[in-house]
Amino acid sequence: MAKKEKPEHDEAAAEARNMIAITRALSDPTRLALFRHIANQENASCMEMRECISLSPATLSHHMRQLESAGLVETHRDGKLLRAEVRRKAWKNYLAWLKDLA
């Protein structure tokens, strides 16, 4: 019979998985540049990002999906434009997690 995990352990494991996903997403130089661009603007458009960082639409889409699935950014439609913004709470949680490692 398998032992049941404690809820605290489940939560800690889920948090660790989330933090690792963010670390992996930001380990790519292109995604880090995209994240910095998004963080420094309010509602950055994907068209602006493509021009600033010189990416094809497919490459930008790939990197944006990685940032979204890590929980770092969220996107929304504004007419024909796709806009992105940093999920500030997730970013602050990540920074606090890193600080706890020190």
Contact map, one row per residue, 1 for C-alpha under 8 A:
111000000000000000000000000000000000000000000000000000000000000000000000000000000000000000000000000000
111100000000000000000000000000000000000000000000000000000000000000000000000000000000000000000000000000
111110000000000000000000000000000000000000000000000000000000000000000000000000000000000000000000000000
011111000000000000000000000000000000000000000000000000000000000000000000000000000000000000000000000000
001111101100000000000000000000000000000000000000000000000000000000000000000000000000000000000000000000
000111111100000000000000000000000000000000000000000000000000000000000000000000000000000000000000000000
000011111110000000000000000000000000000000000000000000000000000000000000000000000000000000000000000000
000001111111000000000000000000000000000000000000000000000000000000000000000000000000000000000000000000
000011111111100000000000000000000000000000000000000000000000000000000000000000000000000000000000000000
000011111111110000000000000000000000000000000000000000000000000000000000000000000000000000000000000000
000000111111111000000000000000000000000000000000000000000000000000000000000000000000000000000000000000
000000011111111100000000000000000000000000000000000000000000000000000000000000000000000000000000000000
000000001111111110000000000000000000000000000000000000000000000000000000000000000000000000000000000000
000000000111111111000000000000000000000000000000000000000000000000000000000000000000000000000000000000
000000000011111111100000000000000000000000000000000000000000000000000000000000000000000000000000000000
000000000001111111110000000000000000000000000000000000000000000000000000000000000000000000000000000000
000000000000111111111000000000000000000000000000000000000000000000000000000000000000000000000000000000
000000000000011111111100000000000000000000000000000000000000000000000110000000000000000000000000000000
000000000000001111111110000000000000000000000000000000000000000000000000000000000000000000000100100000
000000000000000111111111000000000000000000000000000000000000000000000000000000000000000000000000000000
000000000000000011111111100000000000000000000000000000000000000000000100000000000000000000000000000000
000000000000000001111111110000000000000000000000000000000000000000100111000000000000000000000100000000
000000000000000000111111111000000000000000000000000000000000000000000000000000000000000000000000000000
000000000000000000011111111100000000000000000000000000000000000000000000000000000000000000000000000000
000000000000000000001111111100110000000000000000000000000000000001100100000000000000000000000000000000
000000000000000000000111111110110010000000000000000000000000000000100000000000000000000000000000000000
000000000000000000000011111110110000000000000000000000000000000000000000000000000000000000000000000000
000000000000000000000001111111110000000000000000000000000000000000000000000000000000000000000000000000
000000000000000000000000011111111000000000000000000000000000000000000000000000000000000000000000000000
000000000000000000000000000111111100000000000000000000000000001000000000000000000000000000000000000000
000000000000000000000000111111111110000000000000000000000000001100100000000000000000000000000000000000
000000000000000000000000111111111111000000000000000000000000000000000000000000000000000000000000000000
000000000000000000000000000011111111100000000000000010000000000000000000000000000000000000000000000000
000000000000000000000000000001111111110000000000100010000000000000000000000000000000000000000000000000
000000000000000000000000010000111111111000000000000000000000000000100000100000000000010000000000000000
000000000000000000000000000000011111111100000000000000000000000000000000000000000000000000000000000000
000000000000000000000000000000001111111110010000100000000000000000000000000000000000000000000000000000
000000000000000000000000000000000111111111110000000000000000000000000000000000000001110000000000000000
000000000000000000000000000000000011111111000000000000000000000000000000000000000000110000000000000000
000000000000000000000000000000000001111111000000000000000000000000000000000000000000000000000000000000
000000000000000000000000000000000000111111110000000000000000000000000000000000000000100000000000000000
000000000000000000000000000000000000011111110000000000000000000000000000000000000000100000000000000000
000000000000000000000000000000000000010011111000000000000000000000000000000000000011100000000000000000
000000000000000000000000000000000000110011111101100000000000000000000000000000000011100000000000000000
000000000000000000000000000000000000000000111111100000000000000000000000000000001111000000000000000000
000000000000000000000000000000000000000000011111110000000001000000000000000000001111000000000000000000
000000000000000000000000000000000000000000001111111000000000000000000000000000001100000000000000000000
000000000000000000000000000000000000000000011111111100000000000000000000000000000000000000000000000000
000000000000000000000000000000000100100000011111111111000000000000000000000000000000000000000000000000
000000000000000000000000000000000000000000000111111111111001000000000000000000000000000000000000000000
000000000000000000000000000000000000000000000011111111100000000000000000000000000000000000000000000000
000000000000000000000000000000000000000000000001111111000000000000000000000000000000000000000000000000
000000000000000000000000000000001100000000000000111111100000000000000000000000000000000000000000000000
000000000000000000000000000000000000000000000000111111110000000000000000000000000000000000000000000000
000000000000000000000000000000000000000000000000011011111011000000000000000000000000000000000000000000
000000000000000000000000000000000000000000000000010001111111000000000000000000000000000000000000000000
000000000000000000000000000000000000000000000000010000111111100000000000000000000000000000000000000000
000000000000000000000000000000000000000000000000000000011111110000000000000000000000000000000000000000
000000000000000000000000000000000000000000000000000000111111111000000000000000000000000000000000000000
000000000000000000000000000000000000000000000100010000111111111100000000000000000000000000000000000000
000000000000000000000000000000000000000000000000000000001111111110000000000000000000000000000000000000
000000000000000000000000000000000000000000000000000000000111111111000000000000000000000000000000000000
000000000000000000000000000001100000000000000000000000000011111111100000000000000000000000000000000000
000000000000000000000000000000100000000000000000000000000001111111110000000000000000000000000000000000
000000000000000000000000000000000000000000000000000000000000111111111000000000000000000000000000000000
000000000000000000000000100000000000000000000000000000000000011111111100000000000000000000000000000000
000000000000000000000100110000100010000000000000000000000000001111111111100000000000000000000000000000
000000000000000000000000000000000000000000000000000000000000000111111111111000000000000000000000000000
000000000000000000000000000000000000000000000000000000000000000011111111000000000000000000000000000000
000000000000000001001100100000000000000000000000000000000000000001111111100000000000000000000000000000
000000000000000001000100000000000000000000000000000000000000000000111111110000000000001001000000000000
000000000000000000000100000000000000000000000000000000000000000000111111110000000000011101100000000000
000000000000000000000000000000000010000000000000000000000000000000110111111000000001111000000000000000
000000000000000000000000000000000000000000000000000000000000000000010011111100000001111000000000000000
000000000000000000000000000000000000000000000000000000000000000000010000111110000111100000000000000000
000000000000000000000000000000000000000000000000000000000000000000000000011111000111000000000000000000
000000000000000000000000000000000000000000000000000000000000000000000000001111111110000000000000000000
000000000000000000000000000000000000000000000000000000000000000000000000000111111110000000000000000000
000000000000000000000000000000000000000000000000000000000000000000000000000011111100000000000000000000
000000000000000000000000000000000000000000000000000000000000000000000000000011111100000000000000000000
000000000000000000000000000000000000000000001110000000000000000000000000000011111110000000000000000000
000000000000000000000000000000000000000000001110000000000000000000000000001111111111000000000000000000
000000000000000000000000000000000000000000111100000000000000000000000000001111001111100000000000000000
000000000000000000000000000000000000010000111100000000000000000000000000111100000111110000000000000000
000000000000000000000000000000000000011011110000000000000000000000000000111000000011111000000000000000
000000000000000000000000000000000010011000000000000000000000000000000001110000000001111100100000000000
000000000000000000000000000000000000000000000000000000000000000000000011110000000000111111100000000000
000000000000000000000000000000000000000000000000000000000000000000000001000000000000011111110000000000
000000000000000000000000000000000000000000000000000000000000000000000000000000000000001111111000000000
000000000000000000000000000000000000000000000000000000000000000000000011000000000000001111111100000000
000000000000000000000000000000000000000000000000000000000000000000000001000000000000011111111110000000
000000000000000000000000000000000000000000000000000000000000000000000000000000000000000111111111000000
000000000000000000000000000000000000000000000000000000000000000000000000000000000000000011111111100000
000000000000000000100100000000000000000000000000000000000000000000000000000000000000000001111111110000
000000000000000000000000000000000000000000000000000000000000000000000000000000000000000000111111111000
000000000000000000000000000000000000000000000000000000000000000000000000000000000000000000011111111100
000000000000000000100000000000000000000000000000000000000000000000000000000000000000000000001111111110
000000000000000000000000000000000000000000000000000000000000000000000000000000000000000000000111111111
000000000000000000000000000000000000000000000000000000000000000000000000000000000000000000000011111111
000000000000000000000000000000000000000000000000000000000000000000000000000000000000000000000001111111
000000000000000000000000000000000000000000000000000000000000000000000000000000000000000000000000111111
000000000000000000000000000000000000000000000000000000000000000000000000000000000000000000000000011111
